[in-house]
């Protein structure tokens, strides 16, 4: 999916569109959810998020860092150590997504019930 960039200072931009623009893509909501539990190294995230490649993980984390959702901390040791954690903004967004997740699960349950009934 192409990344949508919103013009800063555009008063006509919908707030929902602005929020969705920073979580677009297949993996960002999963990464937000994983990082909500605390800091993680990229290798940990790759092992826990099945199906994500190292390239896509790095790209998603860099975009999330650029959007102010995650903090990247590097430690000057051998081998190099990098740790990602949520910023205050990232944590706030993650907590805001919880009700949306609840709605999504309820919606899937309703669809399954409708299919079973027909």
C-alpha positions as protocol buffer text, in pm:
chain_id: "A"
residue {
  index: 1
  type: UNK
  ca { x: 0 y: 0 z: 0 }
}
residue {
  index: 2
  type: UNK
  ca { x: 132 y: 343 z: -87 }
}
residue {
  index: 3
  type: UNK
  ca { x: 213 y: 563 z: 207 }
}
residue {
  index: 4
  type: UNK
  ca { x: -16 y: 862 z: 235 }
}
residue {
  index: 5
  type: UNK
  ca { x: 146 y: 1181 z: 357 }
}
residue {
  index: 6
  type: UNK
  ca { x: -79 y: 1455 z: 483 }
}
residue {
  index: 7
  type: UNK
  ca { x: 20 y: 1816 z: 441 }
}
residue {
  index: 8
  type: UNK
  ca { x: 110 y: 1962 z: 777 }
}
residue {
  index: 9
  type: UNK
  ca { x: -105 y: 2256 z: 871 }
}
residue {
  index: 10
  type: UNK
  ca { x: -389 y: 2156 z: 641 }
}
residue {
  index: 11
  type: UNK
  ca { x: -691 y: 2255 z: 848 }
}
residue {
  index: 12
  type: UNK
  ca { x: -922 y: 2057 z: 619 }
}
residue {
  index: 13
  type: UNK
  ca { x: -761 y: 1720 z: 703 }
}
residue {
  index: 14
  type: UNK
  ca { x: -985 y: 1473 z: 883 }
}
residue {
  index: 15
  type: UNK
  ca { x: -845 y: 1362 z: 1217 }
}
residue {
  index: 16
  type: UNK
  ca { x: -931 y: 999 z: 1146 }
}
residue {
  index: 17
  type: UNK
  ca { x: -742 y: 1018 z: 815 }
}
residue {
  index: 18
  type: UNK
  ca { x: -443 y: 1164 z: 998 }
}
residue {
  index: 19
  type: UNK
  ca { x: -447 y: 877 z: 1249 }
}
residue {
  index: 20
  type: UNK
  ca { x: -489 y: 612 z: 981 }
}
residue {
  index: 21
  type: UNK
  ca { x: -202 y: 758 z: 778 }
}
residue {
  index: 22
  type: UNK
  ca { x: 44 y: 670 z: 1058 }
}
residue {
  index: 23
  type: UNK
  ca { x: -84 y: 313 z: 1105 }
}
residue {
  index: 24
  type: UNK
  ca { x: -132 y: 222 z: 741 }
}
residue {
  index: 25
  type: UNK
  ca { x: 15 y: -107 z: 628 }
}
residue {
  index: 26
  type: UNK
  ca { x: -13 y: -462 z: 740 }
}
residue {
  index: 27
  type: UNK
  ca { x: 214 y: -465 z: 1045 }
}
residue {
  index: 28
  type: UNK
  ca { x: 206 y: -132 z: 1229 }
}
residue {
  index: 29
  type: UNK
  ca { x: -92 y: -206 z: 1454 }
}
residue {
  index: 30
  type: UNK
  ca { x: 64 y: -540 z: 1547 }
}
residue {
  index: 31
  type: UNK
  ca { x: 393 y: -370 z: 1627 }
}
residue {
  index: 32
  type: UNK
  ca { x: 214 y: -107 z: 1838 }
}
residue {
  index: 33
  type: UNK
  ca { x: 41 y: -386 z: 2029 }
}
residue {
  index: 34
  type: UNK
  ca { x: 372 y: -572 z: 2081 }
}
residue {
  index: 35
  type: UNK
  ca { x: 557 y: -261 z: 2197 }
}
residue {
  index: 36
  type: UNK
  ca { x: 275 y: -172 z: 2438 }
}
residue {
  index: 37
  type: UNK
  ca { x: 410 y: -445 z: 2668 }
}
residue {
  index: 38
  type: UNK
  ca { x: 754 y: -280 z: 2680 }
}
residue {
  index: 39
  type: UNK
  ca { x: 1074 y: -224 z: 2484 }
}
residue {
  index: 40
  type: UNK
  ca { x: 1179 y: -487 z: 2231 }
}
residue {
  index: 41
  type: UNK
  ca { x: 1482 y: -554 z: 2016 }
}
residue {
  index: 42
  type: UNK
  ca { x: 1417 y: -597 z: 1643 }
}
residue {
  index: 43
  type: UNK
  ca { x: 1505 y: -967 z: 1655 }
}
residue {
  index: 44
  type: UNK
  ca { x: 1247 y: -1025 z: 1928 }
}
residue {
  index: 45
  type: UNK
  ca { x: 982 y: -850 z: 1724 }
}
residue {
  index: 46
  type: UNK
  ca { x: 1069 y: -1051 z: 1413 }
}
residue {
  index: 47
  type: UNK
  ca { x: 1039 y: -1379 z: 1604 }
}
residue {
  index: 48
  type: UNK
  ca { x: 707 y: -1281 z: 1767 }
}
residue {
  index: 49
  type: UNK
  ca { x: 542 y: -1135 z: 1456 }
}
residue {
  index: 50
  type: UNK
  ca { x: 512 y: -1433 z: 1225 }
}
residue {
  index: 51
  type: UNK
  ca { x: 539 y: -1362 z: 856 }
}
residue {
  index: 52
  type: UNK
  ca { x: 719 y: -1027 z: 874 }
}
residue {
  index: 53
  type: UNK
  ca { x: 1050 y: -999 z: 692 }
}
residue {
  index: 54
  type: UNK
  ca { x: 1348 y: -818 z: 837 }
}
residue {
  index: 55
  type: UNK
  ca { x: 1329 y: -556 z: 560 }
}
residue {
  index: 56
  type: UNK
  ca { x: 958 y: -485 z: 618 }
}
residue {
  index: 57
  type: UNK
  ca { x: 1006 y: -477 z: 996 }
}
residue {
  index: 58
  type: UNK
  ca { x: 1289 y: -225 z: 964 }
}
residue {
  index: 59
  type: UNK
  ca { x: 1087 y: -13 z: 721 }
}
residue {
  index: 60
  type: UNK
  ca { x: 778 y: -12 z: 946 }
}
residue {
  index: 61
  type: UNK
  ca { x: 979 y: 73 z: 1259 }
}
residue {
  index: 62
  type: UNK
  ca { x: 1160 y: 357 z: 1079 }
}
residue {
  index: 63
  type: UNK
  ca { x: 829 y: 501 z: 954 }
}
residue {
  index: 64
  type: UNK
  ca { x: 683 y: 472 z: 1304 }
}
residue {
  index: 65
  type: UNK
  ca { x: 991 y: 646 z: 1445 }
}
residue {
  index: 66
  type: UNK
  ca { x: 959 y: 925 z: 1187 }
}
residue {
  index: 67
  type: UNK
  ca { x: 588 y: 964 z: 1280 }
}
residue {
  index: 68
  type: UNK
  ca { x: 677 y: 993 z: 1650 }
}
residue {
  index: 69
  type: UNK
  ca { x: 521 y: 662 z: 1758 }
}
residue {
  index: 70
  type: UNK
  ca { x: 835 y: 475 z: 1858 }
}
residue {
  index: 71
  type: UNK
  ca { x: 1169 y: 567 z: 2010 }
}
residue {
  index: 72
  type: UNK
  ca { x: 1482 y: 396 z: 1875 }
}
residue {
  index: 73
  type: UNK
  ca { x: 1763 y: 361 z: 2125 }
}
residue {
  index: 74
  type: UNK
  ca { x: 2104 y: 236 z: 2015 }
}
residue {
  index: 75
  type: UNK
  ca { x: 2367 y: 109 z: 2255 }
}
residue {
  index: 76
  type: UNK
  ca { x: 2733 y: 138 z: 2159 }
}
residue {
  index: 77
  type: UNK
  ca { x: 2833 y: -221 z: 2230 }
}
residue {
  index: 78
  type: UNK
  ca { x: 2964 y: -510 z: 2021 }
}
residue {
  index: 79
  type: UNK
  ca { x: 2752 y: -639 z: 1862 }
}
residue {
  index: 80
  type: UNK
  ca { x: 2540 y: -324 z: 1827 }
}
residue {
  index: 81
  type: UNK
  ca { x: 2217 y: -329 z: 2029 }
}
residue {
  index: 82
  type: UNK
  ca { x: 1902 y: -146 z: 1922 }
}
residue {
  index: 83
  type: UNK
  ca { x: 1586 y: -127 z: 2131 }
}
residue {
  index: 84
  type: UNK
  ca { x: 1248 y: 11 z: 2025 }
}
residue {
  index: 85
  type: UNK
  ca { x: 985 y: 142 z: 2265 }
}
residue {
  index: 86
  type: UNK
  ca { x: 664 y: 341 z: 2235 }
}
residue {
  index: 87
  type: UNK
  ca { x: 670 y: 715 z: 2280 }
}
residue {
  index: 88
  type: UNK
  ca { x: 391 y: 884 z: 2475 }
}
residue {
  index: 89
  type: UNK
  ca { x: 220 y: 950 z: 2144 }
}
residue {
  index: 90
  type: UNK
  ca { x: 258 y: 586 z: 2038 }
}
residue {
  index: 91
  type: UNK
  ca { x: 118 y: 462 z: 2369 }
}
residue {
  index: 92
  type: UNK
  ca { x: -177 y: 701 z: 2344 }
}
residue {
  index: 93
  type: UNK
  ca { x: -251 y: 577 z: 1991 }
}
residue {
  index: 94
  type: UNK
  ca { x: -219 y: 215 z: 2098 }
}
residue {
  index: 95
  type: UNK
  ca { x: -465 y: 269 z: 2383 }
}
residue {
  index: 96
  type: UNK
  ca { x: -706 y: 447 z: 2144 }
}
residue {
  index: 97
  type: UNK
  ca { x: -696 y: 145 z: 1912 }
}
residue {
  index: 98
  type: UNK
  ca { x: -820 y: -92 z: 2188 }
}
residue {
  index: 99
  type: UNK
  ca { x: -1189 y: 3 z: 2144 }
}
residue {
  index: 100
  type: UNK
  ca { x: -1151 y: -30 z: 1767 }
}
residue {
  index: 101
  type: UNK
  ca { x: -1007 y: -377 z: 1821 }
}
residue {
  index: 102
  type: UNK
  ca { x: -1302 y: -468 z: 2043 }
}
residue {
  index: 103
  type: UNK
  ca { x: -1541 y: -349 z: 1773 }
}
residue {
  index: 104
  type: UNK
  ca { x: -1353 y: -552 z: 1511 }
}
residue {
  index: 105
  type: UNK
  ca { x: -1373 y: -871 z: 1716 }
}
residue {
  index: 106
  type: UNK
  ca { x: -1746 y: -815 z: 1775 }
}
residue {
  index: 107
  type: UNK
  ca { x: -1798 y: -752 z: 1404 }
}
residue {
  index: 108
  type: UNK
  ca { x: -1619 y: -1076 z: 1313 }
}
residue {
  index: 109
  type: UNK
  ca { x: -1830 y: -1265 z: 1567 }
}
residue {
  index: 110
  type: UNK
  ca { x: -2151 y: -1120 z: 1418 }
}
residue {
  index: 111
  type: UNK
  ca { x: -2042 y: -1216 z: 1066 }
}
residue {
  index: 112
  type: UNK
  ca { x: -1964 y: -1570 z: 1181 }
}
residue {
  index: 113
  type: UNK
  ca { x: -2306 y: -1597 z: 1347 }
}
residue {
  index: 114
  type: UNK
  ca { x: -2478 y: -1473 z: 1031 }
}
residue {
  index: 115
  type: UNK
  ca { x: -2291 y: -1728 z: 817 }
}
residue {
  index: 116
  type: UNK
  ca { x: -2377 y: -2008 z: 1059 }
}
residue {
  index: 117
  type: UNK
  ca { x: -2745 y: -1909 z: 1056 }
}
residue {
  index: 118
  type: UNK
  ca { x: -2771 y: -1910 z: 675 }
}
